Amino acid sequence: MTSAFIFGISMSVAAIFAVAFAVVAATNRTARGARWLALGYGMGIIYVGLEFLLTQQADPTGVGIGIFLVFMLALSFALVGVAHHYRVPLPLPAMAVIWGLTILAVPAIFSLTYGSTLRLTLYQLPYFAMQSLLGLVIWRSGRRQALDLLLIALQAVAAIIYVAKPFIAATVGTASSPQDYMATTYAAISQTGSVVTLMAIALVMLLVIMRDTTAEMVARSETDPLSSVLNRRGFEHHAEMAFLRGGAAVLITADLDDFKKINDSFGHAAGDGVIAHFAAMLAGAAPANAIVGRIGGEEFAVLLPDALLSDGRLYAETVRAAFASARLPVLGVDRGFTASFGVAQRTSDRSLFELARRADAALYRAKAAGRNQVRVALGEMPPVPAVGVA
């Protein structure tokens, strides 16, 4: 297999993935960074084209510098794309340092003897630095799923290949001039290693984008847009999963008191604002492992895994008191509102439905007792009266 054939494969691979990432960017607005990855692989097409052009140059210096910098641009675009996708701040200072040193090193690199170990080393070091930065960006995202770890490993392999190239050249030999580079064994080995790793990186990155896009779609389908907590479907799914894991759990159901009067007195926009504010209070007061959802118009539910009835009652009382004293002047609301709560602890419940039924029964008793109160399921704990409210 000739080096020219391998270069042809490299160009085809770059074109395929440039188009693939471009299609993803055009059809999926949530695929952050895909357009930058398309640009990166698009620069790969130019890079290979310049390699073919190099063999026909009487003075290869200009094209050689172009090849060197075009591949740096390809890696830089890929870095921007990965940082955007993983929502990590772009490491601009590090990129500026790498690019600054690269530009300063160009005269020295291209004045050294072609094929010398020093020239090859200086030539590959900027690639090594940029590829390493790619892996570091993914690591800094904090994501540790299998695909993320595989992508980091592939970035490390690609970086190692760059610094290994001078040693490979010293072992198998390389050309004495740039025009003869494509005819060497070193070129075949170098390009094969690069195209395999960069193809693997692209494939895994596409899988990462598909995974994250699917997760975002699921999250949107399970999230109530008004309150930003789970909708009924999302709450039931996540609560059922937590329920099936077993262990202690407390379910709190809550209902805004006289919500129709809020809409009639202040308008539907204010009513929506009250719902959003109450949901924010529920989520803000809940522990990290809590499952918070809006299960109806003004009805909410909170599942506290690994919690006791006393924890649930304290949580409900905290939110009840805070909500009753809250004011929302930005919505034209100059008084507080109230909510009623029912609390039930998991005992012999065989399903989430049974636990919810007991929590709802406690909520109905809170409503019947005058609203703005917390009630626990019968037989579990004495009722807790509201303090200082009518």
C-alpha positions as a Markdown table, in Angstrom:
| # | Residue | x | y | z |
|---|---|---|---|---|
| 1 | Met | 0.0 | 0.0 | 0.0 |
| 2 | Thr | 1.6 | 3.3 | -1.1 |
| 3 | Ser | 1.8 | 6.4 | 1.0 |
| 4 | Ala | -0.2 | 8.3 | -1.8 |
| 5 | Phe | -3.0 | 5.8 | -1.4 |
| 6 | Ile | -3.0 | 6.3 | 2.4 |
| 7 | Phe | -3.1 | 10.1 | 1.9 |
| 8 | Gly | -6.1 | 9.5 | -0.4 |
| 9 | Ile | -7.8 | 7.6 | 2.3 |
| 10 | Ser | -7.0 | 10.3 | 4.8 |
| 11 | Met | -8.6 | 12.9 | 2.6 |
| 12 | Ser | -11.7 | 10.7 | 2.2 |
| 13 | Val | -12.0 | 10.2 | 5.9 |
| 14 | Ala | -11.6 | 13.9 | 6.6 |
| 15 | Ala | -14.3 | 14.7 | 4.0 |
| 16 | Ile | -16.7 | 12.1 | 5.4 |
| 17 | Phe | -16.4 | 13.4 | 9.0 |
| 18 | Ala | -16.5 | 17.1 | 7.9 |
| 19 | Val | -19.8 | 16.4 | 6.2 |
| 20 | Ala | -21.1 | 14.3 | 9.1 |
| 21 | Phe | -20.4 | 17.0 | 11.7 |
| 22 | Ala | -21.8 | 19.7 | 9.4 |
| 23 | Val | -25.0 | 17.7 | 9.0 |
| 24 | Val | -25.2 | 17.3 | 12.8 |
| 25 | Ala | -24.7 | 21.0 | 13.3 |
| 26 | Ala | -27.3 | 21.9 | 10.7 |
| 27 | Thr | -30.0 | 19.5 | 12.0 |
| 28 | Asn | -29.4 | 19.7 | 15.7 |
| 29 | Arg | -29.2 | 23.1 | 17.5 |
| 30 | Thr | -28.3 | 21.4 | 20.8 |
| 31 | Ala | -25.1 | 19.8 | 19.3 |
| 32 | Arg | -22.8 | 22.4 | 20.6 |
| 33 | Gly | -19.5 | 22.5 | 18.8 |
| 34 | Ala | -20.4 | 20.3 | 15.8 |
| 35 | Arg | -19.8 | 23.2 | 13.4 |
| 36 | Trp | -16.3 | 23.7 | 14.8 |
| 37 | Leu | -15.5 | 20.0 | 14.5 |
| 38 | Ala | -16.8 | 20.2 | 10.9 |
| 39 | Leu | -14.3 | 23.0 | 10.3 |
| 40 | Gly | -11.5 | 21.0 | 11.9 |
| 41 | Tyr | -12.0 | 18.0 | 9.6 |
| 42 | Gly | -12.6 | 20.3 | 6.7 |
| 43 | Met | -9.1 | 21.7 | 7.3 |
| 44 | Gly | -7.9 | 18.1 | 7.2 |
| 45 | Ile | -9.0 | 18.0 | 3.6 |
| 46 | Ile | -6.9 | 21.1 | 2.8 |
| 47 | Tyr | -4.0 | 19.6 | 4.7 |
| 48 | Val | -4.0 | 16.4 | 2.6 |
| 49 | Gly | -4.4 | 18.4 | -0.6 |
| 50 | Leu | -1.4 | 20.5 | 0.3 |
| 51 | Glu | 0.6 | 17.3 | 0.9 |
| 52 | Phe | -0.1 | 16.2 | -2.7 |
| 53 | Leu | 0.8 | 19.7 | -4.0 |
| 54 | Leu | 4.1 | 19.7 | -2.1 |
| 55 | Thr | 5.5 | 16.9 | -4.3 |
| 56 | Gln | 5.3 | 19.2 | -7.3 |
| 57 | Gln | 7.0 | 22.3 | -5.8 |
| 58 | Ala | 10.5 | 23.4 | -6.8 |
| 59 | Asp | 10.8 | 25.3 | -3.6 |
| 60 | Pro | 8.6 | 23.5 | -1.0 |
| 61 | Thr | 9.1 | 25.9 | 1.9 |
| 62 | Gly | 5.9 | 27.9 | 1.4 |
| 63 | Val | 3.6 | 24.9 | 1.0 |
| 64 | Gly | 5.4 | 23.1 | 3.8 |
| 65 | Ile | 4.7 | 26.0 | 6.2 |
| 66 | Gly | 1.1 | 26.0 | 4.9 |
| 67 | Ile | 0.8 | 22.3 | 5.7 |
| 68 | Phe | 2.2 | 22.8 | 9.2 |
| 69 | Leu | -0.1 | 25.7 | 10.1 |
| 70 | Val | -3.3 | 24.2 | 8.4 |
| 71 | Phe | -3.0 | 21.1 | 10.6 |
| 72 | Met | -2.6 | 23.4 | 13.7 |
| 73 | Leu | -5.8 | 25.1 | 12.6 |
| 74 | Ala | -7.5 | 21.8 | 12.3 |
| 75 | Leu | -6.6 | 20.8 | 15.8 |
| 76 | Ser | -7.5 | 24.3 | 17.1 |
| 77 | Phe | -11.0 | 24.1 | 15.5 |
| 78 | Ala | -11.4 | 20.7 | 17.0 |
| 79 | Leu | -10.4 | 22.0 | 20.4 |
| 80 | Val | -13.0 | 24.8 | 20.2 |
| 81 | Gly | -15.7 | 22.3 | 19.1 |
| 82 | Val | -14.9 | 19.9 | 22.0 |
| 83 | Ala | -14.9 | 22.8 | 24.5 |
| 84 | His | -18.2 | 24.0 | 23.3 |
| 85 | His | -19.8 | 20.6 | 23.4 |
| 86 | Tyr | -18.5 | 19.8 | 26.9 |
| 87 | Arg | -19.4 | 23.3 | 28.0 |
| 88 | Val | -15.9 | 24.0 | 29.3 |
| 89 | Pro | -14.4 | 27.4 | 29.1 |
| 90 | Leu | -12.1 | 27.6 | 26.1 |
| 91 | Pro | -8.4 | 27.6 | 27.3 |
| 92 | Leu | -7.5 | 30.7 | 25.4 |
| 93 | Pro | -4.3 | 31.6 | 27.3 |
| 94 | Ala | -2.9 | 28.1 | 26.7 |
| 95 | Met | -4.0 | 28.2 | 23.1 |
| 96 | Ala | -2.4 | 31.6 | 22.7 |
| 97 | Val | 0.9 | 30.4 | 24.2 |
| 98 | Ile | 1.0 | 27.3 | 21.9 |
| 99 | Trp | 0.2 | 29.4 | 18.8 |
| 100 | Gly | 2.7 | 32.1 | 19.8 |
| 101 | Leu | 5.5 | 29.6 | 20.3 |
| 102 | Thr | 4.5 | 27.8 | 17.1 |
| 103 | Ile | 4.8 | 31.0 | 15.0 |
| 104 | Leu | 8.1 | 31.9 | 16.6 |
| 105 | Ala | 9.4 | 28.4 | 15.9 |
| 106 | Val | 8.5 | 28.3 | 12.2 |
| 107 | Pro | 11.7 | 30.0 | 10.9 |
| 108 | Ala | 13.9 | 27.7 | 13.1 |
| 109 | Ile | 12.0 | 24.5 | 12.1 |
| 110 | Phe | 12.1 | 25.2 | 8.3 |
| 111 | Ser | 15.8 | 26.2 | 8.4 |
| 112 | Leu | 16.9 | 22.9 | 9.9 |
| 113 | Thr | 18.0 | 20.0 | 7.8 |
| 114 | Tyr | 14.9 | 18.1 | 6.4 |
| 115 | Gly | 14.4 | 14.8 | 8.2 |
| 116 | Ser | 16.7 | 15.6 | 11.1 |
| 117 | Thr | 15.5 | 14.4 | 14.5 |
| 118 | Leu | 15.5 | 18.0 | 15.9 |
| 119 | Arg | 13.4 | 19.3 | 13.0 |
| 120 | Leu | 10.9 | 16.5 | 13.4 |
| 121 | Thr | 10.7 | 17.0 | 17.1 |
| 122 | Leu | 10.1 | 20.7 | 16.9 |
| 123 | Tyr | 7.6 | 20.1 | 14.1 |
| 124 | Gln | 5.5 | 17.6 | 16.1 |
| 125 | Leu | 5.6 | 19.4 | 19.5 |
| 126 | Pro | 2.9 | 21.9 | 18.8 |
| 127 | Tyr | 0.6 | 19.1 | 17.6 |
| 128 | Phe | 1.4 | 17.2 | 20.8 |
| 129 | Ala | 0.6 | 20.3 | 22.9 |
| 130 | Met | -2.7 | 21.0 | 21.1 |
| 131 | Gln | -3.9 | 17.4 | 21.2 |
| 132 | Ser | -3.0 | 17.1 | 24.9 |
| 133 | Leu | -5.1 | 20.2 | 25.5 |
| 134 | Leu | -8.0 | 18.5 | 23.8 |
| 135 | Gly | -7.8 | 15.7 | 26.3 |
| 136 | Leu | -7.4 | 18.1 | 29.2 |
| 137 | Val | -10.6 | 20.0 | 28.2 |
| 138 | Ile | -12.6 | 16.8 | 28.2 |
| 139 | Trp | -11.2 | 15.8 | 31.6 |
| 140 | Arg | -12.0 | 19.2 | 33.1 |
| 141 | Ser | -15.6 | 18.7 | 32.1 |
| 142 | Gly | -15.9 | 16.2 | 35.0 |
| 143 | Arg | -17.7 | 13.7 | 32.8 |
| 144 | Arg | -16.5 | 10.2 | 33.4 |
| 145 | Gln | -18.8 | 8.0 | 31.4 |
| 146 | Ala | -17.3 | 5.2 | 29.3 |
| 147 | Leu | -17.4 | 7.2 | 26.0 |
| 148 | Asp | -15.8 | 10.3 | 27.7 |
| 149 | Leu | -13.0 | 8.2 | 29.1 |
| 150 | Leu | -12.5 | 6.5 | 25.8 |
| 151 | Leu | -12.3 | 9.9 | 24.1 |
| 152 | Ile | -9.7 | 11.1 | 26.6 |
| 153 | Ala | -7.7 | 7.9 | 26.0 |
| 154 | Leu | -7.8 | 8.4 | 22.2 |
| 155 | Gln | -6.6 | 12.0 | 22.6 |
| 156 | Ala | -3.7 | 10.7 | 24.7 |
| 157 | Val | -2.8 | 8.1 | 22.0 |
| 158 | Ala | -2.9 | 10.7 | 19.3 |
| 159 | Ala | -0.7 | 13.0 | 21.3 |
| 160 | Ile | 1.8 | 10.1 | 21.9 |
| 161 | Ile | 1.9 | 9.3 | 18.2 |
| 162 | Tyr | 3.2 | 12.9 | 17.5 |
| 163 | Val | 6.1 | 12.6 | 19.9 |
| 164 | Ala | 6.9 | 9.1 | 18.7 |
| 165 | Lys | 7.2 | 10.1 | 15.1 |
| 166 | Pro | 10.9 | 11.4 | 15.3 |
| 167 | Phe | 11.9 | 8.0 | 16.8 |
| 168 | Ile | 10.0 | 6.2 | 14.1 |
| 169 | Ala | 11.8 | 8.3 | 11.5 |
| 170 | Ala | 15.1 | 7.5 | 13.1 |
| 171 | Thr | 14.3 | 3.8 | 12.9 |
| 172 | Val | 12.9 | 3.4 | 9.4 |
| 173 | Gly | 14.4 | 6.4 | 7.8 |
| 174 | Thr | 12.8 | 9.3 | 6.0 |
| 175 | Ala | 13.1 | 11.4 | 2.9 |
| 176 | Ser | 16.0 | 13.8 | 2.2 |
| 177 | Ser | 13.6 | 16.4 | 0.8 |
| 178 | Pro | 9.9 | 17.3 | 1.2 |
| 179 | Gln | 9.1 | 16.3 | -2.4 |
| 180 | Asp | 10.1 | 12.7 | -1.7 |
| 181 | Tyr | 8.2 | 12.4 | 1.6 |
| 182 | Met | 5.1 | 10.6 | 0.3 |
| 183 | Ala | 7.3 | 7.8 | -1.2 |
| 184 | Thr | 8.8 | 6.8 | 2.2 |
| 185 | Thr | 7.9 | 4.1 | 4.6 |
| 186 | Tyr | 7.9 | 6.7 | 7.4 |
| 187 | Ala | 5.1 | 8.6 | 5.6 |
| 188 | Ala | 3.0 | 5.4 | 5.3 |
| 189 | Ile | 3.5 | 4.6 | 9.0 |
| 190 | Ser | 3.0 | 8.2 | 10.1 |
| 191 | Gln | -0.2 | 8.7 | 8.1 |
| 192 | Thr | -1.7 | 5.3 | 9.0 |
| 193 | Gly | -1.3 | 6.1 | 12.7 |
| 194 | Ser | -2.8 | 9.5 | 12.4 |
| 195 | Val | -5.7 | 8.6 | 10.2 |
| 196 | Val | -6.7 | 5.6 | 12.4 |
| 197 | Thr | -6.6 | 7.7 | 15.6 |
| 198 | Leu | -8.3 | 10.7 | 14.1 |
| 199 | Met | -11.0 | 8.5 | 12.6 |
| 200 | Ala | -11.6 | 6.8 | 16.0 |
| 201 | Ile | -11.7 | 10.2 | 17.7 |
| 202 | Ala | -14.4 | 11.4 | 15.2 |
| 203 | Leu | -16.5 | 8.2 | 15.6 |
| 204 | Val | -16.4 | 8.4 | 19.4 |
| 205 | Met | -17.1 | 12.1 | 19.3 |
| 206 | Leu | -20.2 | 11.5 | 17.1 |
| 207 | Leu | -21.4 | 8.9 | 19.6 |
| 208 | Val | -20.9 | 11.4 | 22.5 |
| 209 | Ile | -22.9 | 14.0 | 20.6 |
| 210 | Met | -25.7 | 11.4 | 20.0 |
| 211 | Arg | -25.7 | 10.3 | 23.6 |
| 212 | Asp | -25.8 | 13.9 | 24.9 |
| 213 | Thr | -28.4 | 14.9 | 22.4 |
| 214 | Thr | -30.6 | 12.0 | 23.4 |
| 215 | Ala | -30.2 | 12.8 | 27.1 |
| 216 | Glu | -31.2 | 16.5 | 26.5 |
| 217 | Met | -34.3 | 15.4 | 24.5 |
| 218 | Val | -35.3 | 13.1 | 27.3 |
| 219 | Ala | -34.7 | 15.8 | 29.9 |
| 220 | Arg | -36.8 | 18.3 | 28.0 |
| 221 | Ser | -39.6 | 15.8 | 27.6 |
| 222 | Glu | -39.6 | 15.2 | 31.4 |
| 223 | Thr | -39.3 | 18.8 | 32.4 |
| 224 | Asp | -42.2 | 21.2 | 33.0 |
| 225 | Pro | -41.3 | 24.4 | 31.1 |
| 226 | Leu | -43.1 | 26.8 | 33.5 |
| 227 | Ser | -41.7 | 25.5 | 36.8 |
| 228 | Ser | -38.4 | 24.0 | 35.6 |
| 229 | Val | -39.0 | 20.9 | 37.7 |
| 230 | Leu | -40.0 | 17.5 | 36.5 |
| 231 | Asn | -43.4 | 17.2 | 34.9 |
| 232 | Arg | -45.8 | 14.4 | 35.9 |
| 233 | Arg | -44.2 | 11.9 | 33.5 |
| 234 | Gly | -40.7 | 12.7 | 34.6 |
| 235 | Phe | -41.5 | 12.7 | 38.3 |
| 236 | Glu | -43.3 | 9.3 | 38.1 |
| 237 | His | -40.4 | 7.8 | 36.1 |
| 238 | His | -37.7 | 9.0 | 38.4 |
| 239 | Ala | -39.6 | 8.4 | 41.6 |
| 240 | Glu | -40.6 | 4.9 | 40.6 |
| 241 | Met | -36.9 | 4.1 | 39.9 |
| 242 | Ala | -36.0 | 5.4 | 43.4 |
| 243 | Phe | -38.8 | 3.5 | 44.9 |
| 244 | Leu | -37.7 | 0.3 | 43.3 |
| 245 | Arg | -34.2 | 0.7 | 44.8 |
| 246 | Gly | -35.8 | 0.2 | 48.2 |
| 247 | Gly | -34.8 | 1.8 | 51.5 |
| 248 | Ala | -36.4 | 4.6 | 53.5 |
| 249 | Ala | -38.3 | 7.3 | 51.6 |
| 250 | Val | -40.8 | 10.1 | 52.3 |
| 251 | Leu | -43.2 | 11.5 | 49.8 |
| 252 | Ile | -44.6 | 15.1 | 50.2 |
| 253 | Thr | -47.5 | 16.3 | 48.1 |
| 254 | Ala | -48.3 | 20.0 | 48.0 |
| 255 | Asp | -51.1 | 22.1 | 46.6 |
| 256 | Leu | -51.3 | 25.9 | 46.3 |
| 257 | Asp | -54.3 | 27.2 | 48.3 |
| 258 | Asp | -57.1 | 29.1 | 46.5 |
| 259 | Phe | -55.0 | 29.2 | 43.3 |
| 260 | Lys | -58.0 | 30.3 | 41.2 |
| 261 | Lys | -58.2 | 33.4 | 43.3 |
| 262 | Ile | -54.6 | 34.2 | 42.4 |
| 263 | Asn | -55.4 | 34.1 | 38.7 |
| 264 | Asp | -58.7 | 36.1 | 39.2 |
| 265 | Ser | -57.0 | 38.8 | 41.3 |
| 266 | Phe | -53.6 | 39.2 | 39.7 |
| 267 | Gly | -53.9 | 37.7 | 36.3 |
| 268 | His | -52.6 | 34.5 | 34.7 |
| 269 | Ala | -49.1 | 35.9 | 34.3 |
| 270 | Ala | -48.9 | 36.4 | 38.1 |
| 271 | Gly | -50.4 | 32.9 | 38.6 |
| 272 | Asp | -47.6 | 31.5 | 36.5 |
| 273 | Gly | -45.0 | 33.4 | 38.4 |
| 274 | Val | -46.4 | 32.1 | 41.7 |
| 275 | Ile | -46.2 | 28.5 | 40.4 |
| 276 | Ala | -42.6 | 29.1 | 39.3 |
| 277 | His | -41.6 | 30.7 | 42.6 |
| 278 | Phe | -43.2 | 27.9 | 44.6 |
| 279 | Ala | -41.4 | 25.3 | 42.5 |
| 280 | Ala | -38.1 | 27.1 | 43.0 |
| 281 | Met | -38.7 | 27.0 | 46.8 |
| 282 | Leu | -39.4 | 23.3 | 46.7 |
| 283 | Ala | -36.3 | 22.6 | 44.7 |
| 284 | Gly | -34.1 | 25.0 | 46.6 |
| 285 | Ala | -35.0 | 23.5 | 50.0 |
| 286 | Ala | -34.7 | 19.9 | 48.8 |
| 287 | Pro | -31.6 | 17.8 | 49.3 |
| 288 | Ala | -29.5 | 16.9 | 46.2 |
| 289 | Asn | -31.0 | 13.4 | 45.8 |
| 290 | Ala | -34.6 | 14.7 | 46.0 |
| 291 | Ile | -37.1 | 14.3 | 43.1 |
| 292 | Val | -39.2 | 17.3 | 42.6 |
| 293 | Gly | -42.1 | 17.5 | 40.2 |
| 294 | Arg | -45.2 | 19.4 | 39.2 |
| 295 | Ile | -47.8 | 16.8 | 38.8 |
| 296 | Gly | -50.8 | 19.0 | 38.0 |
| 297 | Gly | -51.8 | 22.6 | 37.6 |
| 298 | Glu | -51.0 | 23.8 | 41.1 |
| 299 | Glu | -50.1 | 20.4 | 42.5 |
| 300 | Phe | -46.5 | 19.3 | 43.3 |
| 301 | Ala | -44.8 | 16.2 | 44.7 |
| 302 | Val | -41.4 | 15.7 | 46.3 |
| 303 | Leu | -39.8 | 12.3 | 47.0 |
| 304 | Leu | -37.0 | 12.3 | 49.6 |
| 305 | Pro | -35.0 | 9.1 | 49.3 |
| 306 | Asp | -33.2 | 7.9 | 52.4 |
| 307 | Ala | -35.3 | 10.1 | 54.6 |
| 308 | Leu | -37.5 | 9.7 | 57.7 |
| 309 | Leu | -40.9 | 11.1 | 58.3 |
| 310 | Ser | -39.4 | 13.8 | 60.6 |
| 311 | Asp | -37.2 | 14.9 | 57.7 |
| 312 | Gly | -40.2 | 15.2 | 55.4 |
| 313 | Arg | -42.3 | 17.1 | 57.9 |
| 314 | Leu | -39.4 | 19.5 | 58.6 |
| 315 | Tyr | -38.9 | 20.1 | 54.9 |
| 316 | Ala | -42.6 | 20.7 | 54.3 |
| 317 | Glu | -42.8 | 23.1 | 57.3 |
| 318 | Thr | -39.8 | 25.0 | 56.0 |
| 319 | Val | -41.2 | 25.5 | 52.6 |
| 320 | Arg | -44.7 | 26.3 | 53.9 |
| 321 | Ala | -43.5 | 29.1 | 56.2 |
| 322 | Ala | -41.1 | 30.6 | 53.6 |
| 323 | Phe | -43.9 | 30.6 | 50.9 |
| 324 | Ala | -46.4 | 32.2 | 53.2 |
| 325 | Ser | -44.1 | 35.1 | 53.9 |
| 326 | Ala | -42.8 | 35.6 | 50.4 |
| 327 | Arg | -43.7 | 38.7 | 48.3 |
| 328 | Leu | -43.5 | 38.9 | 44.5 |
| 329 | Pro | -43.6 | 42.7 | 43.8 |
| 330 | Val | -42.1 | 42.1 | 40.3 |
| 331 | Leu | -45.4 | 40.4 | 39.4 |
| 332 | Gly | -47.6 | 43.0 | 41.0 |
| 333 | Val | -48.2 | 40.6 | 44.0 |
| 334 | Asp | -48.1 | 42.5 | 47.3 |
| 335 | Arg | -49.1 | 39.7 | 49.6 |
| 336 | Gly | -48.0 | 36.2 | 50.4 |
| 337 | Phe | -49.8 | 33.0 | 49.4 |
| 338 | Thr | -50.1 | 29.7 | 51.1 |
| 339 | Ala | -49.8 | 26.0 | 50.3 |
| 340 | Ser | -50.9 | 22.8 | 52.1 |
| 341 | Phe | -48.8 | 19.7 | 52.4 |
| 342 | Gly | -49.3 | 16.0 | 53.0 |
| 343 | Val | -46.4 | 13.8 | 54.2 |
| 344 | Ala | -46.2 | 10.0 | 54.1 |
| 345 | Gln | -43.3 | 7.7 | 54.9 |
| 346 | Arg | -42.7 | 4.5 | 53.1 |
| 347 | Thr | -43.7 | 1.6 | 55.3 |
| 348 | Ser | -45.4 | -1.5 | 53.8 |
| 349 | Asp | -46.3 | 0.3 | 50.5 |
| 350 | Arg | -45.9 | -2.1 | 47.6 |
| 351 | Ser | -45.9 | 0.7 | 45.1 |
| 352 | Leu | -45.3 | 4.4 | 44.6 |
| 353 | Phe | -49.1 | 4.7 | 43.9 |
| 354 | Glu | -49.9 | 3.4 | 47.4 |
| 355 | Leu | -47.4 | 5.8 | 49.0 |
| 356 | Ala | -48.9 | 8.7 | 47.0 |
| 357 | Arg | -52.4 | 7.7 | 48.0 |
| 358 | Arg | -51.5 | 8.1 | 51.7 |
| 359 | Ala | -49.7 | 11.4 | 51.1 |
| 360 | Asp | -52.7 | 12.7 | 49.2 |
| 361 | Ala | -55.0 | 11.7 | 52.0 |
| 362 | Ala | -52.9 | 13.7 | 54.4 |
| 363 | Leu | -53.0 | 16.7 | 52.0 |
| 364 | Tyr | -56.8 | 16.6 | 51.9 |
| 365 | Arg | -56.9 | 16.6 | 55.6 |
| 366 | Ala | -54.6 | 19.7 | 55.6 |
| 367 | Lys | -57.0 | 21.4 | 53.2 |
| 368 | Ala | -60.0 | 20.4 | 55.3 |
| 369 | Ala | -58.4 | 21.7 | 58.5 |
| 370 | Gly | -58.1 | 25.3 | 57.1 |
| 371 | Arg | -55.2 | 25.1 | 54.6 |
| 372 | Asn | -51.7 | 26.5 | 55.0 |
| 373 | Gln | -50.8 | 23.4 | 57.1 |
| 374 | Val | -48.7 | 20.2 | 57.1 |
| 375 | Arg | -50.4 | 16.9 | 57.8 |
| 376 | Val | -48.8 | 13.5 | 58.0 |
| 377 | Ala | -50.4 | 10.2 | 57.0 |
| 378 | Leu | -52.7 | 8.8 | 59.6 |
| 379 | Gly | -51.1 | 6.6 | 62.3 |
| 380 | Glu | -47.6 | 7.9 | 61.6 |
| 381 | Met | -47.3 | 11.1 | 63.7 |
| 382 | Pro | -49.6 | 13.7 | 65.3 |
| 383 | Pro | -50.7 | 16.6 | 63.0 |
| 384 | Val | -48.6 | 19.8 | 62.9 |
| 385 | Pro | -50.7 | 23.0 | 63.2 |
| 386 | Ala | -49.7 | 26.1 | 61.4 |
| 387 | Val | -48.2 | 28.8 | 63.6 |
| 388 | Gly | -49.3 | 32.4 | 63.4 |
| 389 | Val | -51.7 | 32.0 | 60.4 |
| 390 | Ala | -55.4 | 32.1 | 60.0 |
